[in-house]
Amino acid sequence: MYTPASSRAACAYRQVGVQSGLTDASPHTLVQMLFDGLMQRLQAARGDFARQDMQSKGVHLGQAVQIIGEGLKASLNPERGGALAQNLAVLYDYCIRALTLANLHNDARQVEEVIALLDPVARSWSEIGDHGATAKG
């Protein structure tokens, strides 16, 4: 399949923008980006369920699980975060299981539950801002 040079250039430009944004981002901002991406994937999966687009649902839920496990959970610091980091790890594990079951059993209610559990965490993280980044879990 042929991709026009202008499309390839635009894609490369976006990729450079994303990479430079990641390079310049504070640790707090990186976690905020993870939460933003996670919520986008969960909302997309919600729409996939509504349209009964099971292929896209699987992709979006897989991406959400990856963001939680390899991004949010991996960024926790149990030594500095103490009980908060431990509680978040348990929450993230639960959400990974719930999303896996949602995918296996085509159960949109599990996605809704994960959104309800993680949305307050994501909003709280956003409200902390960079000034609270030194106190992160």
TIROSE-856055 format. One record per residue: residue number from 1; residue in one letter; chain; x, y, z of N, C-alpha, C in turn. Coordinates in nm, 2 decimals, decimal comma. Example, Ala and Ser with C-alpha at 12.3 -4.5 7.8 and 13.67 -1.06 7.14 Angstrom:
# residues 2
+-----+--------+--------+--------+---------+--------+---------+----------+--------+--------+---------+--------+
: num : residu : chaine : n.east : n.north :   n.up : ca.east : ca.north :  ca.up : c.east : c.north :   c.up :
+-----+--------+--------+--------+---------+--------+---------+----------+--------+--------+---------+--------+
:   1 :      A :      A :   1,32 :   -0,57 :   0,78 :    1,23 :    -0,45 :   0,78 :   1,32 :   -0,33 :   0,78 :
:   2 :      S :      A :   1,28 :   -0,22 :   0,71 :    1,37 :    -0,11 :   0,71 :   1,29 :    0,00 :   0,79 :
+-----+--------+--------+--------+---------+--------+---------+----------+--------+--------+---------+--------+
# end
This chain:
# residues 137
+-----+--------+--------+--------+---------+--------+---------+----------+--------+--------+---------+--------+
: num : residu : chaine : n.east : n.north :   n.up : ca.east : ca.north :  ca.up : c.east : c.north :   c.up :
+-----+--------+--------+--------+---------+--------+---------+----------+--------+--------+---------+--------+
:   1 :      M :      A :   0,08 :   -0,12 :   0,00 :    0,00 :     0,00 :   0,00 :   0,09 :    0,12 :   0,00 :
:   2 :      Y :      A :   0,06 :    0,22 :  -0,08 :    0,13 :     0,34 :  -0,10 :   0,08 :    0,45 :   0,00 :
:   3 :      T :      A :   0,17 :    0,51 :   0,07 :    0,13 :     0,63 :   0,15 :   0,20 :    0,75 :   0,10 :
:   4 :      P :      A :   0,12 :    0,85 :   0,07 :    0,18 :     0,97 :   0,01 :   0,28 :    1,03 :   0,10 :
:   5 :      A :      A :   0,38 :    1,10 :   0,04 :    0,49 :     1,16 :   0,11 :   0,44 :    1,26 :   0,22 :
:   6 :      S :      A :   0,34 :    1,33 :   0,18 :    0,28 :     1,43 :   0,28 :   0,23 :    1,37 :   0,40 :
:   7 :      S :      A :   0,17 :    1,25 :   0,39 :    0,11 :     1,18 :   0,50 :   0,23 :    1,13 :   0,59 :
:   8 :      R :      A :   0,33 :    1,07 :   0,52 :    0,45 :     1,02 :   0,60 :   0,51 :    1,13 :   0,67 :
:   9 :      A :      A :   0,53 :    1,25 :   0,61 :    0,59 :     1,37 :   0,67 :   0,51 :    1,41 :   0,79 :
:  10 :      A :      A :   0,38 :    1,42 :   0,77 :    0,29 :     1,46 :   0,88 :   0,30 :    1,37 :   1,00 :
:  11 :      C :      A :   0,30 :    1,24 :   0,97 :    0,32 :     1,14 :   1,08 :   0,45 :    1,15 :   1,15 :
:  12 :      A :      A :   0,56 :    1,17 :   1,07 :    0,69 :     1,19 :   1,13 :   0,69 :    1,32 :   1,22 :
:  13 :      Y :      A :   0,63 :    1,42 :   1,17 :    0,63 :     1,55 :   1,25 :   0,55 :    1,53 :   1,38 :
:  14 :      R :      A :   0,44 :    1,46 :   1,38 :    0,36 :     1,43 :   1,50 :   0,45 :    1,35 :   1,60 :
:  15 :      Q :      A :   0,52 :    1,25 :   1,54 :    0,60 :     1,16 :   1,63 :   0,71 :    1,24 :   1,69 :
:  16 :      V :      A :   0,77 :    1,33 :   1,62 :    0,88 :     1,42 :   1,68 :   0,82 :    1,51 :   1,79 :
:  17 :      G :      A :   0,70 :    1,56 :   1,76 :    0,63 :     1,64 :   1,86 :   0,60 :    1,56 :   1,99 :
:  18 :      V :      A :   0,56 :    1,44 :   1,97 :    0,53 :     1,36 :   2,09 :   0,66 :    1,33 :   2,16 :
:  19 :      Q :      A :   0,76 :    1,29 :   2,09 :    0,89 :     1,25 :   2,16 :   0,95 :    1,37 :   2,23 :
:  20 :      S :      A :   0,94 :    1,49 :   2,17 :    1,00 :     1,61 :   2,24 :   0,91 :    1,65 :   2,36 :
:  21 :      G :      A :   0,78 :    1,63 :   2,35 :    0,69 :     1,65 :   2,46 :   0,72 :    1,56 :   2,58 :
:  22 :      L :      A :   0,76 :    1,43 :   2,54 :    0,79 :     1,34 :   2,65 :   0,93 :    1,37 :   2,71 :
:  23 :      T :      A :   1,02 :    1,41 :   2,63 :    1,15 :     1,44 :   2,68 :   1,15 :    1,56 :   2,77 :
:  24 :      D :      A :   1,07 :    1,66 :   2,74 :    1,06 :     1,78 :   2,82 :   0,97 :    1,77 :   2,94 :
:  25 :      A :      A :   0,89 :    1,67 :   2,95 :    0,78 :     1,66 :   3,05 :   0,84 :    1,62 :   3,19 :
:  26 :      S :      A :   0,78 :    1,68 :   3,29 :    0,81 :     1,64 :   3,43 :   0,75 :    1,50 :   3,46 :
:  27 :      P :      A :   0,80 :    1,44 :   3,56 :    0,74 :     1,31 :   3,60 :   0,59 :    1,32 :   3,62 :
:  28 :      H :      A :   0,55 :    1,43 :   3,68 :    0,41 :     1,45 :   3,71 :   0,33 :    1,46 :   3,58 :
:  29 :      T :      A :   0,38 :    1,53 :   3,48 :    0,32 :     1,55 :   3,35 :   0,31 :    1,41 :   3,28 :
:  30 :      L :      A :   0,42 :    1,33 :   3,29 :    0,42 :     1,20 :   3,22 :   0,30 :    1,11 :   3,28 :
:  31 :      V :      A :   0,28 :    1,11 :   3,41 :    0,17 :     1,04 :   3,47 :   0,04 :    1,09 :   3,42 :
:  32 :      Q :      A :   0,03 :    1,23 :   3,42 :   -0,09 :     1,29 :   3,37 :  -0,12 :    1,25 :   3,22 :
:  33 :      M :      A :  -0,02 :    1,24 :   3,14 :   -0,03 :     1,19 :   3,00 :  -0,08 :    1,05 :   3,00 :
:  34 :      L :      A :  -0,03 :    0,96 :   3,09 :   -0,08 :     0,83 :   3,10 :  -0,23 :    0,82 :   3,14 :
:  35 :      F :      A :  -0,27 :    0,90 :   3,24 :   -0,41 :     0,90 :   3,27 :  -0,50 :    0,95 :   3,16 :
:  36 :      D :      A :  -0,45 :    1,06 :   3,09 :   -0,53 :     1,11 :   2,97 :  -0,54 :    1,00 :   2,87 :
:  37 :      G :      A :  -0,43 :    0,93 :   2,83 :   -0,44 :     0,83 :   2,73 :  -0,53 :    0,71 :   2,78 :
:  38 :      L :      A :  -0,52 :    0,68 :   2,91 :   -0,60 :     0,57 :   2,96 :  -0,75 :    0,61 :   2,95 :
:  39 :      M :      A :  -0,79 :    0,73 :   2,99 :   -0,93 :     0,76 :   2,99 :  -0,98 :    0,77 :   2,84 :
:  40 :      Q :      A :  -0,89 :    0,81 :   2,75 :   -0,93 :     0,81 :   2,61 :  -0,96 :    0,67 :   2,56 :
:  41 :      R :      A :  -0,87 :    0,58 :   2,60 :   -0,89 :     0,44 :   2,55 :  -1,02 :    0,38 :   2,61 :
:  42 :      L :      A :  -1,04 :    0,41 :   2,74 :   -1,17 :     0,36 :   2,81 :  -1,29 :    0,42 :   2,74 :
:  43 :      Q :      A :  -1,29 :    0,55 :   2,71 :   -1,40 :     0,61 :   2,65 :  -1,42 :    0,55 :   2,51 :
:  44 :      A :      A :  -1,31 :    0,52 :   2,44 :   -1,32 :     0,46 :   2,30 :  -1,38 :    0,32 :   2,32 :
:  45 :      A :      A :  -1,34 :    0,25 :   2,42 :   -1,39 :     0,11 :   2,44 :  -1,54 :    0,12 :   2,47 :
:  46 :      R :      A :  -1,58 :    0,22 :   2,54 :   -1,72 :     0,24 :   2,58 :  -1,80 :    0,25 :   2,44 :
:  47 :      G :      A :  -1,75 :    0,34 :   2,36 :   -1,81 :     0,36 :   2,23 :  -1,81 :    0,23 :   2,14 :
:  48 :      D :      A :  -1,70 :    0,16 :   2,15 :   -1,69 :     0,03 :   2,07 :  -1,80 :   -0,07 :   2,12 :
:  49 :      F :      A :  -1,82 :   -0,08 :   2,25 :   -1,93 :    -0,16 :   2,30 :  -2,07 :   -0,12 :   2,24 :
:  50 :      A :      A :  -2,09 :    0,01 :   2,24 :   -2,22 :     0,07 :   2,20 :  -2,24 :    0,04 :   2,05 :
:  51 :      R :      A :  -2,13 :    0,04 :   1,97 :   -2,14 :     0,01 :   1,83 :  -2,13 :   -0,14 :   1,80 :
:  52 :      Q :      A :  -2,10 :   -0,22 :   1,90 :   -2,07 :    -0,36 :   1,89 :  -1,95 :   -0,38 :   1,79 :
:  53 :      D :      A :  -1,85 :   -0,30 :   1,80 :   -1,73 :    -0,32 :   1,73 :  -1,63 :   -0,39 :   1,82 :
:  54 :      M :      A :  -1,64 :   -0,52 :   1,81 :   -1,56 :    -0,60 :   1,91 :  -1,41 :   -0,60 :   1,88 :
:  55 :      Q :      A :  -1,37 :   -0,58 :   1,75 :   -1,23 :    -0,58 :   1,72 :  -1,17 :   -0,45 :   1,78 :
:  56 :      S :      A :  -1,23 :   -0,34 :   1,76 :   -1,18 :    -0,21 :   1,82 :  -1,18 :   -0,22 :   1,97 :
:  57 :      K :      A :  -1,29 :   -0,28 :   2,02 :   -1,30 :    -0,29 :   2,17 :  -1,18 :   -0,36 :   2,22 :
:  58 :      G :      A :  -1,14 :   -0,47 :   2,16 :   -1,03 :    -0,55 :   2,21 :  -0,90 :   -0,47 :   2,20 :
:  59 :      V :      A :  -0,88 :   -0,39 :   2,09 :   -0,76 :    -0,31 :   2,08 :  -0,76 :   -0,20 :   2,19 :
:  60 :      H :      A :  -0,87 :   -0,13 :   2,21 :   -0,87 :    -0,02 :   2,31 :  -0,86 :   -0,08 :   2,45 :
:  61 :      L :      A :  -0,92 :   -0,19 :   2,48 :   -0,90 :    -0,25 :   2,62 :  -0,76 :   -0,30 :   2,64 :
:  62 :      G :      A :  -0,70 :   -0,35 :   2,53 :   -0,56 :    -0,40 :   2,54 :  -0,47 :   -0,28 :   2,57 :
:  63 :      Q :      A :  -0,49 :   -0,17 :   2,50 :   -0,41 :    -0,05 :   2,52 :  -0,43 :    0,00 :   2,66 :
:  64 :      A :      A :  -0,55 :    0,00 :   2,71 :   -0,58 :     0,05 :   2,85 :  -0,51 :   -0,04 :   2,95 :
:  65 :      V :      A :  -0,52 :   -0,17 :   2,93 :   -0,45 :    -0,26 :   3,03 :  -0,30 :   -0,23 :   3,02 :
:  66 :      Q :      A :  -0,24 :   -0,21 :   2,91 :   -0,10 :    -0,18 :   2,90 :  -0,06 :   -0,05 :   2,97 :
:  67 :      I :      A :  -0,14 :    0,05 :   2,95 :   -0,12 :     0,18 :   3,01 :  -0,12 :    0,16 :   3,17 :
:  68 :      I :      A :  -0,22 :    0,09 :   3,22 :   -0,23 :     0,07 :   3,36 :  -0,11 :   -0,01 :   3,41 :
:  69 :      G :      A :  -0,08 :   -0,12 :   3,35 :    0,02 :    -0,21 :   3,40 :   0,17 :   -0,16 :   3,38 :
:  70 :      E :      A :   0,19 :   -0,12 :   3,25 :    0,33 :    -0,08 :   3,22 :   0,36 :    0,07 :   3,24 :
:  71 :      G :      A :   0,25 :    0,15 :   3,26 :    0,27 :     0,29 :   3,28 :   0,24 :    0,33 :   3,42 :
:  72 :      L :      A :   0,11 :    0,33 :   3,46 :    0,07 :     0,38 :   3,59 :   0,13 :    0,29 :   3,71 :
:  73 :      K :      A :   0,11 :    0,16 :   3,70 :    0,16 :     0,08 :   3,81 :   0,31 :    0,08 :   3,81 :
:  74 :      A :      A :   0,37 :    0,07 :   3,70 :    0,52 :     0,07 :   3,70 :   0,58 :    0,20 :   3,75 :
:  75 :      S :      A :   0,50 :    0,31 :   3,75 :    0,56 :     0,44 :   3,79 :   0,54 :    0,46 :   3,94 :
:  76 :      L :      A :   0,47 :    0,37 :   4,01 :    0,46 :     0,38 :   4,15 :   0,59 :    0,36 :   4,22 :
:  77 :      N :      A :   0,61 :    0,43 :   4,33 :    0,73 :     0,41 :   4,41 :   0,69 :    0,37 :   4,55 :
:  78 :      P :      A :   0,69 :    0,24 :   4,58 :    0,64 :     0,19 :   4,71 :   0,72 :    0,24 :   4,83 :
:  79 :      E :      A :   0,85 :    0,27 :   4,81 :    0,93 :     0,32 :   4,92 :   0,89 :    0,46 :   4,96 :
:  80 :      R :      A :   0,87 :    0,55 :   4,86 :    0,83 :     0,69 :   4,89 :   0,69 :    0,70 :   4,91 :
:  81 :      G :      A :   0,61 :    0,62 :   4,83 :    0,46 :     0,63 :   4,83 :   0,39 :    0,56 :   4,95 :
:  82 :      G :      A :   0,46 :    0,47 :   5,01 :    0,40 :     0,40 :   5,13 :   0,27 :    0,33 :   5,10 :
:  83 :      A :      A :   0,18 :    0,35 :   5,19 :    0,04 :     0,29 :   5,18 :  -0,03 :    0,34 :   5,06 :
:  84 :      L :      A :  -0,02 :    0,47 :   5,02 :   -0,08 :     0,52 :   4,90 :  -0,04 :    0,44 :   4,78 :
:  85 :      A :      A :   0,09 :    0,42 :   4,76 :    0,14 :     0,35 :   4,64 :   0,09 :    0,20 :   4,65 :
:  86 :      Q :      A :   0,09 :    0,14 :   4,76 :    0,04 :     0,00 :   4,78 :  -0,11 :   -0,01 :   4,74 :
:  87 :      N :      A :  -0,19 :    0,09 :   4,79 :   -0,33 :     0,09 :   4,76 :  -0,36 :    0,11 :   4,61 :
:  88 :      L :      A :  -0,28 :    0,20 :   4,55 :   -0,29 :     0,22 :   4,40 :  -0,25 :    0,10 :   4,33 :
:  89 :      A :      A :  -0,15 :    0,03 :   4,37 :   -0,11 :    -0,10 :   4,30 :  -0,22 :   -0,20 :   4,31 :
:  90 :      V :      A :  -0,29 :   -0,21 :   4,42 :   -0,40 :    -0,30 :   4,43 :  -0,52 :   -0,26 :   4,34 :
:  91 :      L :      A :  -0,54 :   -0,13 :   4,34 :   -0,65 :    -0,08 :   4,25 :  -0,62 :   -0,10 :   4,11 :
:  92 :      Y :      A :  -0,49 :   -0,08 :   4,07 :   -0,45 :    -0,10 :   3,93 :  -0,46 :   -0,25 :   3,89 :
:  93 :      D :      A :  -0,42 :   -0,34 :   3,98 :   -0,44 :    -0,48 :   3,95 :  -0,58 :   -0,52 :   3,94 :
:  94 :      Y :      A :  -0,67 :   -0,46 :   4,02 :   -0,81 :    -0,49 :   4,01 :  -0,87 :   -0,44 :   3,87 :
:  95 :      C :      A :  -0,83 :   -0,32 :   3,83 :   -0,87 :    -0,27 :   3,71 :  -0,82 :   -0,35 :   3,59 :
:  96 :      I :      A :  -0,70 :   -0,40 :   3,59 :   -0,65 :    -0,48 :   3,49 :  -0,73 :   -0,61 :   3,48 :
:  97 :      R :      A :  -0,76 :   -0,67 :   3,59 :   -0,85 :    -0,79 :   3,59 :  -0,99 :   -0,76 :   3,53 :
:  98 :      A :      A :  -1,05 :   -0,65 :   3,58 :   -1,18 :    -0,61 :   3,53 :  -1,18 :   -0,59 :   3,38 :
:  99 :      L :      A :  -1,08 :   -0,52 :   3,33 :   -1,08 :    -0,49 :   3,18 :  -1,06 :   -0,62 :   3,10 :
: 100 :      T :      A :  -0,98 :   -0,71 :   3,16 :   -0,95 :    -0,84 :   3,09 :  -1,08 :   -0,92 :   3,08 :
: 101 :      L :      A :  -1,16 :   -0,92 :   3,19 :   -1,29 :    -0,99 :   3,19 :  -1,39 :   -0,92 :   3,10 :
: 102 :      A :      A :  -1,38 :   -0,78 :   3,10 :   -1,47 :    -0,71 :   3,01 :  -1,45 :   -0,75 :   2,87 :
: 103 :      N :      A :  -1,32 :   -0,77 :   2,83 :   -1,29 :    -0,81 :   2,70 :  -1,33 :   -0,95 :   2,67 :
: 104 :      L :      A :  -1,30 :   -1,04 :   2,76 :   -1,33 :    -1,18 :   2,74 :  -1,48 :   -1,21 :   2,73 :
: 105 :      H :      A :  -1,56 :   -1,14 :   2,82 :   -1,70 :    -1,16 :   2,83 :  -1,79 :   -1,06 :   2,76 :
: 106 :      N :      A :  -1,73 :   -0,96 :   2,69 :   -1,80 :    -0,86 :   2,63 :  -1,90 :   -0,79 :   2,73 :
: 107 :      D :      A :  -1,84 :   -0,75 :   2,84 :   -1,91 :    -0,69 :   2,95 :  -1,88 :   -0,54 :   2,97 :
: 108 :      A :      A :  -1,96 :   -0,46 :   2,91 :   -1,94 :    -0,31 :   2,92 :  -1,95 :   -0,26 :   3,06 :
: 109 :      R :      A :  -2,02 :   -0,33 :   3,15 :   -2,03 :    -0,28 :   3,28 :  -1,90 :   -0,28 :   3,36 :
: 110 :      Q :      A :  -1,81 :   -0,37 :   3,32 :   -1,68 :    -0,38 :   3,38 :  -1,60 :   -0,25 :   3,34 :
: 111 :      V :      A :  -1,61 :   -0,21 :   3,22 :   -1,55 :    -0,09 :   3,17 :  -1,60 :    0,03 :   3,25 :
: 112 :      E :      A :  -1,73 :    0,04 :   3,26 :   -1,79 :     0,15 :   3,34 :  -1,74 :    0,15 :   3,48 :
: 113 :      E :      A :  -1,73 :    0,04 :   3,54 :   -1,67 :     0,03 :   3,68 :  -1,53 :    0,08 :   3,68 :
: 114 :      V :      A :  -1,45 :    0,05 :   3,59 :   -1,31 :     0,09 :   3,59 :  -1,31 :    0,24 :   3,57 :
: 115 :      I :      A :  -1,39 :    0,30 :   3,48 :   -1,39 :     0,44 :   3,46 :  -1,43 :    0,51 :   3,59 :
: 116 :      A :      A :  -1,54 :    0,45 :   3,66 :   -1,58 :     0,51 :   3,79 :  -1,47 :    0,51 :   3,89 :
: 117 :      L :      A :  -1,39 :    0,40 :   3,89 :   -1,28 :     0,39 :   3,99 :  -1,17 :    0,48 :   3,96 :
: 118 :      L :      A :  -1,13 :    0,49 :   3,83 :   -1,01 :     0,56 :   3,80 :  -1,03 :    0,71 :   3,77 :
: 119 :      D :      A :  -1,15 :    0,75 :   3,73 :   -1,17 :     0,89 :   3,70 :  -1,14 :    0,98 :   3,82 :
: 120 :      P :      A :  -1,18 :    0,95 :   3,94 :   -1,14 :     1,04 :   4,05 :  -0,99 :    1,04 :   4,08 :
: 121 :      V :      A :  -0,93 :    0,93 :   4,05 :   -0,78 :     0,93 :   4,07 :  -0,71 :    1,02 :   3,97 :
: 122 :      A :      A :  -0,76 :    1,01 :   3,84 :   -0,71 :     1,09 :   3,73 :  -0,73 :    1,24 :   3,76 :
: 123 :      R :      A :  -0,85 :    1,27 :   3,80 :   -0,89 :     1,41 :   3,83 :  -0,80 :    1,46 :   3,94 :
: 124 :      S :      A :  -0,79 :    1,38 :   4,05 :   -0,71 :     1,42 :   4,16 :  -0,56 :    1,45 :   4,12 :
: 125 :      W :      A :  -0,51 :    1,36 :   4,04 :   -0,37 :     1,38 :   3,99 :  -0,36 :    1,51 :   3,91 :
: 126 :      S :      A :  -0,46 :    1,54 :   3,83 :   -0,46 :     1,66 :   3,75 :  -0,46 :    1,78 :   3,85 :
: 127 :      E :      A :  -0,54 :    1,78 :   3,95 :   -0,55 :     1,89 :   4,04 :  -0,43 :    1,91 :   4,13 :
: 128 :      I :      A :  -0,35 :    1,81 :   4,15 :   -0,23 :     1,82 :   4,23 :  -0,13 :    1,92 :   4,16 :
: 129 :      G :      A :  -0,12 :    1,90 :   4,02 :   -0,03 :     1,98 :   3,94 :   0,11 :    1,95 :   3,98 :
: 130 :      D :      A :   0,20 :    2,01 :   3,90 :    0,34 :     1,99 :   3,92 :   0,39 :    2,03 :   4,06 :
: 131 :      H :      A :   0,33 :    2,12 :   4,13 :    0,37 :     2,16 :   4,26 :   0,36 :    2,05 :   4,36 :
: 132 :      G :      A :   0,28 :    1,95 :   4,34 :    0,27 :     1,83 :   4,43 :   0,34 :    1,71 :   4,38 :
: 133 :      A :      A :   0,42 :    1,73 :   4,28 :    0,49 :     1,61 :   4,22 :   0,59 :    1,55 :   4,31 :
: 134 :      T :      A :   0,64 :    1,62 :   4,40 :    0,74 :     1,56 :   4,49 :   0,68 :    1,47 :   4,59 :
: 135 :      A :      A :   0,54 :    1,48 :   4,61 :    0,48 :     1,39 :   4,71 :   0,41 :    1,27 :   4,64 :
: 136 :      K :      A :   0,44 :    1,25 :   4,52 :    0,37 :     1,14 :   4,44 :   0,40 :    1,00 :   4,50 :
: 137 :      G :      A :   0,30 :    0,91 :   4,47 :    0,32 :     0,77 :   4,52 :   0,40 :    0,70 :   4,42 :
+-----+--------+--------+--------+---------+--------+---------+----------+--------+--------+---------+--------+
# end
